[in-house]
Amino acid sequence: MISTLKDAWRIPDLRRKMIYTIALLFVYRLGSFIPVPYIDTAQLANLVNDGGIFGLFNIISGGNFGNFTIFAMSITPYINASIIMNLLAFAIPALERLQKEGEEGRKKIAQYTRYLTIVLAIIQALGMSLSYGGLLTEKNAFTIFVVVLCITAGTTFLMFLGEQITENGIGNGISLIIFISIISRIPNAIVQIYQYVQVGTMSIVAVILLVIGIIIATVAVVAVTEGQRKIPVQYAKRVVGRKMYGGQSTHIPLRVNMAGVIPIIFASSLTLFPATLAQFFPNSGFSAWISKYFAWGAPVTTIIYIVLIVAFTYFYTAVTFNPFDIADNIKKQGGYVPGIRPGKPTVEYLSRIMNRLTLFGGIFLALIAIIPIIIGNFMGGVSLQFGGTSLLIIVGVALETVKQIESEMTMRNYQGFLK
């Protein structure tokens, strides 16, 4: 990876793109120090430290939610809007046609996604301002308007930065923003572990074992993220005019973890929903019951978490992978899977293979998600609850960015067949 970055830096065009990307990410980090007015940071710190969904928001936002800066909501509304648009494309024929119209159709869908992002950002900002009025030092129409305006503008600006990085820089801008957000929390995590050692919550041996576990988990995440099942496809020879086409063999790469980290984020939000809801009713029997049976890390909550991760893995894979379209395209191009008849048998074969891969991928995601929770409970409540989510995002974005850099280098260094 380091050698790839060094080689890319020597190419002037790639160097300009990398500098442009770094500059915009630096702008993002500068904005992370601009606080939103009228916020009671002490009250907010209590909500974040209680864990729950606010702890997840704080991790993804790189601490912006805990400090309630203008980027408090991070890029979450844009991610939600993108997922909603992908789901609607399967339900609304007009959007499905736009997806198949090529570049112009994708531009229109991207425009609709931006509008939906702003709407979701306003709704989420209003929800936080009205539901958690204790966060505001002065609760009136003006202060609520200012808070909603600031964090909605921050999310919109982040969306703009991400799109500029994607178009003119290196890598996926939205993914890189989340990547930098998580990376920026590593120094705080190191300091926190040092404090745990100082007070005796963790021993030196536990820290060493934790580092070894992180290395092993990283290797496993890389292996599964890069893992593929290659389905062979043979194309028959056909004569068009005086030329013969086809006859070659290729393959369809089916990724083991096609859903990425999305199932964990969805499952975390739903699993933490009861605890989040209980915060609306402090000092009540409902809150005490939720805290007893549905606390994060409790056996019941952990089982629900695992089931939801596997279920969302199947759901998201089914949304993004359509075996009917793939089988139809293979048939139209005169291809077939060796040993499998074209048409419905090919659809059933691809579905069967994908279901097996999805089951393995879902179980792997569940293990990565719950192992930090188990370790944290074993170490006396050390906060590692979203460590698996962070690791998946970091590894996935790093691999994706390096692949794009390598493809850019390949295009610029290609010498041709004769040379």
C-alpha positions in Angstrom: 0.0 0.0 0.0 2.8 2.4 1.0 4.8 1.6 -2.2 1.6 2.2 -4.3 1.2 5.6 -2.7 4.9 6.5 -3.4 4.6 5.4 -7.0 1.4 7.4 -7.5 3.0 10.5 -5.9 5.6 10.5 -8.7 3.0 10.9 -11.4 2.1 14.7 -11.7 -1.6 14.2 -12.5 -2.1 11.8 -9.6 -0.1 13.9 -7.3 -2.4 16.9 -8.0 -5.5 14.7 -7.3 -4.0 13.5 -4.0 -3.1 17.0 -2.9 -6.6 18.1 -3.8 -8.2 15.3 -1.8 -6.0 16.0 1.2 -6.8 19.7 1.1 -10.6 19.1 1.1 -10.2 16.6 3.9 -8.2 19.2 5.8 -11.1 21.6 5.3 -13.4 19.0 6.8 -11.3 18.6 9.8 -11.1 22.4 10.3 -14.9 22.5 10.3 -14.9 19.9 13.0 -13.8 22.6 15.5 -16.6 25.1 14.7 -19.3 24.6 17.5 -23.0 25.1 17.1 -24.3 27.8 19.5 -26.9 27.3 22.2 -25.8 23.7 23.0 -25.3 22.4 26.5 -22.2 20.3 25.9 -22.3 18.8 29.5 -25.8 17.4 28.9 -24.7 16.1 25.5 -21.7 14.4 26.9 -23.9 12.4 29.2 -26.0 11.2 26.3 -22.9 10.2 24.3 -21.2 8.5 27.2 -24.3 6.4 27.9 -23.6 4.6 24.7 -26.7 3.9 22.6 -27.3 5.2 19.2 -25.6 8.5 20.1 -22.3 6.7 20.7 -22.6 5.2 17.2 -23.3 8.7 15.8 -20.3 10.1 17.6 -18.0 7.3 16.2 -19.1 7.9 12.6 -19.0 11.7 12.9 -15.4 11.5 14.3 -16.4 13.2 17.6 -18.4 16.0 15.9 -21.6 14.8 17.5 -20.1 14.7 21.0 -18.8 18.3 20.5 -21.9 19.2 18.5 -20.0 21.1 15.8 -21.5 22.1 12.4 -20.7 18.6 11.2 -22.6 16.9 14.1 -24.8 14.8 11.8 -21.8 14.0 9.6 -22.8 12.5 6.2 -25.4 10.2 7.7 -28.4 11.9 6.0 -26.7 11.4 2.6 -26.0 7.7 3.2 -29.6 7.2 4.3 -30.9 9.1 1.2 -28.7 7.0 -1.1 -30.0 3.8 0.4 -33.6 5.0 0.1 -33.1 5.9 -3.5 -31.6 2.5 -4.2 -34.6 0.8 -2.6 -37.1 3.1 -4.4 -35.5 2.2 -7.7 -36.8 -1.3 -7.3 -40.3 -0.1 -6.4 -40.8 2.8 -8.8 -40.5 1.9 -12.5 -39.6 5.5 -13.4 -36.5 5.5 -11.2 -35.6 2.0 -12.5 -35.7 3.4 -16.1 -33.5 6.3 -15.0 -30.9 3.9 -13.6 -30.7 2.2 -17.0 -30.4 5.4 -19.1 -26.7 5.7 -18.4 -24.8 8.8 -17.3 -27.8 11.2 -17.7 -30.0 9.0 -15.7 -27.4 8.6 -12.9 -27.1 12.4 -12.8 -30.8 12.9 -12.3 -30.9 10.3 -9.5 -27.9 12.0 -7.9 -29.8 15.3 -8.0 -32.8 13.6 -6.4 -30.5 12.2 -3.7 -29.2 15.6 -2.9 -32.7 17.0 -2.4 -33.6 14.0 -0.2 -30.5 14.5 1.8 -31.4 18.1 2.7 -34.9 17.0 3.6 -33.7 14.2 5.9 -31.1 16.5 7.4 -33.7 19.0 8.3 -36.0 16.3 9.8 -33.1 14.8 11.8 -32.0 18.2 13.0 -35.5 19.2 14.1 -35.9 15.8 15.8 -32.7 16.3 17.9 -33.6 19.9 18.7 -37.2 19.2 19.8 -36.8 15.8 21.4 -33.7 16.6 23.4 -34.6 20.1 24.5 -32.2 19.7 27.5 -29.4 20.0 25.0 -30.3 23.7 24.3 -29.3 26.4 26.8 -32.3 28.4 25.6 -35.2 26.6 24.0 -37.2 28.9 21.8 -38.1 29.2 18.1 -35.0 31.3 17.3 -32.4 28.9 19.0 -34.0 25.9 17.4 -33.9 27.6 14.0 -30.2 28.4 14.4 -29.3 24.9 15.5 -31.2 23.3 12.6 -29.8 25.7 10.1 -26.2 25.2 11.3 -26.1 21.4 11.3 -28.2 21.1 8.1 -25.8 23.5 6.3 -22.9 21.5 7.7 -24.3 18.2 6.3 -25.0 19.9 2.9 -21.4 21.2 2.8 -20.0 17.8 3.6 -22.1 16.3 0.8 -20.5 19.0 -1.5 -17.0 18.1 -0.3 -17.6 14.4 -0.9 -18.8 14.9 -4.4 -15.9 17.2 -5.2 -13.4 14.6 -4.0 -15.1 11.8 -6.0 -15.1 13.9 -9.2 -11.7 15.7 -9.0 -9.7 13.7 -6.4 -8.9 10.2 -5.5 -11.3 7.7 -4.0 -15.0 7.9 -3.0 -15.4 11.3 -1.2 -18.2 10.2 1.1 -16.3 7.1 2.2 -13.1 9.0 2.8 -14.9 11.5 5.0 -16.2 8.7 7.2 -12.7 7.1 7.1 -11.0 10.3 8.3 -13.7 10.7 11.0 -12.9 7.3 12.5 -9.2 7.7 12.1 -9.3 11.0 13.9 -10.6 9.1 17.0 -7.6 6.8 17.3 -5.4 9.2 19.4 -8.3 9.6 21.9 -8.7 5.8 22.0 -5.0 5.3 22.7 -5.2 7.9 25.5 -8.3 6.2 26.9 -6.5 2.8 26.9 -3.6 4.4 28.7 -5.9 5.8 31.3 -7.5 2.3 31.8 -4.0 1.0 32.4 -3.2 3.8 34.9 -6.4 3.1 37.0 -6.0 -0.6 36.8 -9.0 -1.4 34.6 -6.7 -3.0 32.0 -3.4 -4.7 32.4 -0.4 -4.5 30.1 -1.0 -8.2 29.1 -4.6 -7.2 28.2 -3.4 -4.4 26.0 -0.9 -6.7 24.2 -3.7 -9.2 23.6 -6.0 -6.4 22.4 -3.4 -5.3 19.8 -2.8 -8.9 18.7 -6.6 -9.3 18.4 -6.9 -6.1 16.3 -4.2 -7.4 13.9 -5.9 -10.8 13.5 -9.3 -9.2 13.0 -7.8 -6.8 10.4 -6.3 -9.7 8.4 -9.6 -11.6 8.6 -11.5 -8.5 7.4 -9.1 -8.0 4.5 -9.4 -11.7 3.5 -13.2 -11.7 3.6 -13.5 -8.2 1.9 -11.3 -9.4 -0.9 -12.8 -12.8 -1.1 -14.7 -13.8 -4.2 -16.5 -16.8 -5.7 -15.7 -16.8 -9.5 -18.6 -18.2 -11.6 -17.2 -19.4 -15.0 -19.0 -18.2 -18.1 -18.4 -19.5 -21.6 -19.4 -17.5 -24.6 -20.3 -19.4 -27.8 -18.8 -18.5 -31.1 -20.9 -16.5 -33.6 -20.3 -15.2 -37.0 -21.3 -11.6 -37.9 -20.5 -10.8 -41.5 -17.0 -12.0 -42.1 -15.9 -11.8 -38.5 -16.2 -14.3 -35.7 -17.0 -13.2 -32.2 -17.1 -14.9 -28.9 -15.6 -18.2 -28.0 -13.8 -16.8 -24.9 -14.1 -17.8 -21.3 -14.6 -15.3 -18.4 -16.1 -15.3 -15.0 -18.5 -13.4 -12.7 -16.9 -12.4 -9.4 -19.4 -12.7 -6.5 -18.1 -11.0 -3.4 -18.3 -12.8 -0.1 -19.2 -9.6 1.8 -21.3 -7.8 -0.8 -23.3 -5.8 1.8 -20.2 -4.1 3.4 -20.8 -2.5 6.7 -24.4 -1.4 6.0 -26.0 -4.3 7.9 -24.1 -3.5 11.1 -25.2 0.1 11.0 -28.8 -0.8 10.4 -28.8 -3.5 13.0 -27.1 -1.2 15.6 -29.7 1.5 15.1 -32.6 -0.9 15.6 -31.0 -2.7 18.5 -30.3 0.5 20.3 -33.7 2.0 19.6 -35.3 0.7 22.8 -32.5 2.2 24.9 -32.7 5.5 23.0 -36.5 5.5 23.4 -36.1 5.0 27.2 -34.1 8.2 27.5 -37.3 10.1 26.7 -38.8 8.7 30.0 -36.1 9.0 32.7 -36.7 7.7 36.2 -39.7 5.6 35.0 -40.5 1.9 35.2 -40.1 1.6 31.4 -36.6 3.0 31.5 -35.6 0.7 34.4 -37.0 -2.3 32.5 -35.2 -1.4 29.3 -31.9 -0.9 31.2 -32.3 -4.3 32.9 -33.2 -6.5 29.9 -32.2 -4.5 26.8 -28.9 -2.8 27.8 -26.2 -2.9 25.2 -24.1 -6.0 25.6 -26.8 -7.9 27.5 -27.5 -11.5 26.2 -31.0 -10.7 24.8 -29.7 -7.6 23.0 -26.7 -9.4 21.6 -28.8 -12.2 20.2 -31.2 -9.7 18.6 -28.1 -7.9 17.2 -26.8 -11.0 15.6 -30.1 -12.0 14.0 -30.6 -8.4 12.6 -27.1 -8.3 11.1 -27.7 -11.6 9.2 -31.2 -10.6 8.2 -30.0 -7.2 6.9 -27.1 -8.8 5.1 -29.6 -11.0 3.1 -31.9 -8.0 2.5 -29.2 -5.6 1.3 -27.6 -8.3 -0.9 -31.0 -9.1 -2.4 -31.5 -5.4 -3.2 -28.0 -4.9 -4.8 -27.7 -8.3 -6.6 -30.3 -9.3 -9.1 -29.6 -12.8 -10.5 -32.4 -12.4 -13.1 -30.7 -9.5 -14.8 -27.3 -11.2 -14.8 -28.7 -14.4 -16.2 -30.6 -12.5 -18.8 -27.5 -10.5 -19.9 -25.5 -13.7 -20.2 -28.2 -15.3 -22.3 -28.5 -12.3 -24.6 -24.7 -12.2 -25.2 -24.7 -15.9 -26.1 -23.0 -17.1 -22.9 -23.7 -19.8 -20.4 -22.4 -21.2 -17.2 -20.7 -24.6 -18.0 -23.0 -27.4 -16.9 -26.0 -25.1 -16.3 -28.8 -24.4 -18.8 -29.4 -20.8 -19.7 -32.5 -19.0 -18.3 -34.2 -20.1 -15.1 -31.6 -22.8 -14.2 -28.9 -20.2 -14.3 -31.0 -17.9 -12.1 -31.5 -20.7 -9.6 -27.7 -21.5 -9.6 -26.6 -17.9 -9.1 -29.2 -17.5 -6.3 -28.1 -20.7 -4.6 -24.4 -19.6 -4.7 -25.2 -16.1 -3.5 -27.3 -17.4 -0.6 -24.4 -19.5 0.7 -22.0 -16.6 0.3 -24.4 -14.2 2.0 -24.9 -16.6 5.0 -21.1 -16.8 5.5 -20.7 -13.0 5.1 -23.6 -12.3 7.5 -22.1 -14.6 10.2 -18.7 -13.0 9.7 -20.1 -9.5 10.1 -21.9 -10.6 13.3 -18.7 -12.1 14.7 -16.8 -8.9 13.9 -19.5 -6.8 15.5 -20.0 -8.8 18.8 -16.4 -9.8 19.6 -15.5 -6.2 20.7 -18.7 -6.2 22.9 -17.7 -9.5 24.5 -14.1 -8.3 25.0 -15.3 -5.0 26.5 -17.6 -6.8 29.0 -14.8 -9.3 29.9 -12.4 -6.4 30.6 -14.9 -4.8 33.0 -17.0 -2.6 30.8 -14.2 -1.1 28.6 -15.9 0.7 25.8 -15.2 -1.3 22.6 -18.8 -1.6 21.4 -18.4 -0.1 17.9 -14.8 -1.3 17.3 -15.9 -3.9 14.8 -17.9 -1.4 12.8 -15.0 1.1 12.7 -12.5 -1.6 11.6 -14.8 -2.7 8.7 -15.1 0.8 7.5 -11.4 1.6 7.8 -10.3 -1.5 6.0 -13.0 -1.3 3.3 -12.3 2.3 2.4 -8.5 1.8 2.5 -8.7 -1.1 0.1 -11.2 0.7 -2.2 -8.9 3.8 -2.4 -5.8 1.8 -3.1 -7.5 -0.1 -5.9 -8.6 3.2 -7.5 -5.0 4.5 -7.3 -3.7 1.4 -8.9 -6.2 1.5 -11.7 -5.3 5.2 -12.3 -1.6 4.2 -12.5 -2.3 1.3 -14.8 -4.2 3.6 -17.3 -1.3 6.1 -17.3 1.5 3.6 -17.5 0.0 1.2 -20.1 2.5 0.8 -22.9 0.4 -1.1 -25.4 0.7 -4.6 -26.8 3.7 -4.1 -29.1 5.9 -2.6 -26.3 
